[in-house]
């Protein structure tokens, strides 16, 4: 199984290459997406994952929409996985309003900070079959779009976040979702 690379891995600083047209609908892209889903499944606090985070320099990320929703009541059955695939994403528009939000990253384990993010954002991307689509969102979803596209551009949130703190692994649960 693939592993999440950490902040010192050079792949995280590269501008990722576009997913080529001949990969859409093929075995190689399907396998990469399935591998990314398995890796993200193993990280219960993770809400999204970019291909560079598993060592692949392609413009691709996935989002676990089910993990962006409010917590379920105690004893409720878990939500089924609801995964969105974003290949070759780009911003269509974003709000002028921005806010400082708490942020962490699966590739920068143990570091948290506050990043200035757009309150709303819309992206255009392609799904696993190559079909183009647009998706907009606010709050956490807009934050995810920005964070993951930064990964594709070779930027980590720690490059611009404020109030960075380092916490031990067992304390991470109290600091929220990982992007």
C-alpha positions in Angstrom: 0.0 0.0 0.0 1.2 3.5 -0.7 2.2 5.7 2.2 1.7 9.4 2.8 4.9 11.3 2.2 6.0 13.9 4.7 7.0 17.5 4.3 10.7 16.9 3.4 9.9 14.7 0.4 10.8 16.6 -2.9 7.6 15.5 -4.7 5.6 17.9 -2.4 7.6 20.9 -3.8 7.1 20.0 -7.4 4.4 21.6 -9.7 2.4 18.5 -10.6 1.8 17.5 -14.2 -1.7 17.4 -15.7 -3.4 14.0 -15.8 -3.0 13.0 -19.5 -6.1 12.4 -21.5 -5.2 8.7 -22.2 -5.2 7.9 -18.4 -8.9 8.7 -18.0 -11.0 5.6 -17.7 -7.9 3.4 -17.7 -6.5 1.0 -15.2 -3.5 3.1 -14.1 -5.7 6.1 -13.0 -8.3 3.8 -11.4 -5.6 2.0 -9.4 -4.1 5.3 -8.3 -7.5 6.6 -7.1 -8.3 3.3 -5.4 -4.9 3.4 -3.6 -5.5 7.0 -2.6 -8.9 6.1 -1.2 -7.3 3.2 0.9 -4.6 5.6 2.2 -7.2 8.2 3.2 -9.5 5.5 4.7 -6.7 4.6 7.0 -6.5 8.2 8.3 -9.8 8.8 10.1 -9.1 12.5 10.6 -8.2 13.1 7.0 -10.8 14.7 4.7 -8.8 15.0 1.4 -5.6 13.8 -0.2 -3.6 15.0 -3.2 -1.6 12.6 -5.5 1.7 14.2 -4.5 1.0 13.2 -0.9 1.4 9.6 -2.0 4.4 10.4 -4.1 2.7 10.9 -7.5 3.3 14.2 -9.3 -0.1 14.4 -11.0 -2.8 17.1 -10.7 -5.3 14.9 -8.9 -6.9 15.0 -5.5 -9.8 13.2 -3.7 -12.2 14.5 -1.1 -14.2 12.4 1.5 -17.4 14.5 1.5 -18.8 12.2 4.3 -16.1 13.4 6.6 -16.9 17.1 6.0 -20.3 16.8 7.6 -21.1 17.4 11.3 -20.5 14.4 13.6 -23.2 11.8 13.9 -25.0 11.2 17.2 -23.3 8.7 19.5 -24.3 5.1 18.5 -25.4 6.0 15.0 -24.0 3.8 12.2 -21.1 5.4 10.3 -21.8 7.2 7.1 -20.7 5.3 3.9 -17.7 6.7 2.2 -18.6 9.4 -0.3 -15.5 10.2 -2.4 -15.1 13.0 -5.0 -12.3 12.8 -7.6 -10.8 16.0 -9.0 -8.4 15.7 -11.9 -6.7 18.7 -13.4 -8.6 21.1 -11.1 -8.6 24.9 -11.4 -10.4 27.7 -9.7 -13.4 29.2 -11.6 -14.0 31.8 -8.9 -13.5 32.5 -5.3 -15.0 34.9 -2.8 -13.3 38.2 -2.0 -13.9 37.5 1.7 -11.3 35.4 3.4 -10.9 34.2 6.9 -8.2 32.7 9.1 -9.1 29.0 9.7 -7.4 26.2 11.6 -5.5 23.9 9.4 -3.4 20.7 9.4 -2.1 18.4 6.8 -1.5 14.6 6.5 1.9 15.4 5.0 2.9 17.7 7.8 1.9 15.6 10.8 1.9 17.3 14.1 1.9 20.9 12.8 -1.2 23.1 12.9 -1.7 26.7 12.1 -4.2 29.3 10.9 -4.4 29.8 7.1 -6.1 32.6 5.3 -8.7 31.0 3.0 -11.5 32.1 0.8 -14.9 31.7 2.4 -16.3 30.2 -0.9 -14.7 28.7 -4.0 -15.7 27.0 -7.2 -13.4 24.7 -9.1 -13.6 23.1 -12.5 -12.1 19.6 -12.8 -12.5 16.2 -14.5 -13.8 13.1 -12.9 -12.1 9.6 -13.2 -13.6 9.1 -16.6 -12.5 12.5 -17.9 -15.8 14.3 -17.8 -15.5 18.0 -16.8 -17.6 19.3 -14.0 -17.8 22.3 -11.6 -18.3 22.2 -7.9 -18.6 25.1 -5.5 -18.6 25.1 -1.8 -18.1 27.2 1.3 -16.3 26.8 4.6 -14.5 23.5 4.9 -15.0 22.5 1.3 -13.6 25.8 0.0 -10.7 25.4 2.4 -10.1 21.8 1.0 -10.1 23.1 -2.6 -7.5 25.7 -1.8 -5.3 23.4 0.3 -5.3 20.5 -2.2 -4.7 22.8 -5.3 -1.7 24.3 -3.3 -0.4 20.7 -3.0 -0.6 20.4 -6.8 1.4 23.6 -7.1 4.1 22.5 -4.7 3.0 24.6 -1.7 2.4 23.4 1.8 0.1 25.2 4.2 3.0 25.8 6.6 4.6 28.1 3.9 2.0 30.8 4.7 0.1 29.7 7.9 0.2 31.8 11.1 0.5 30.7 14.7 2.1 27.4 13.9 2.2 24.9 16.7 3.5 21.4 17.0 1.6 18.8 18.9 2.2 15.2 19.8 0.4 12.5 17.8 -2.0 11.6 20.7 -3.0 15.2 21.0 -3.8 15.6 17.3 -7.4 14.3 17.7 -8.3 17.5 19.5 -7.1 19.7 16.6 -9.6 18.7 13.9 -9.5 17.5 10.4 -6.4 17.0 8.3 -6.4 18.2 4.7 
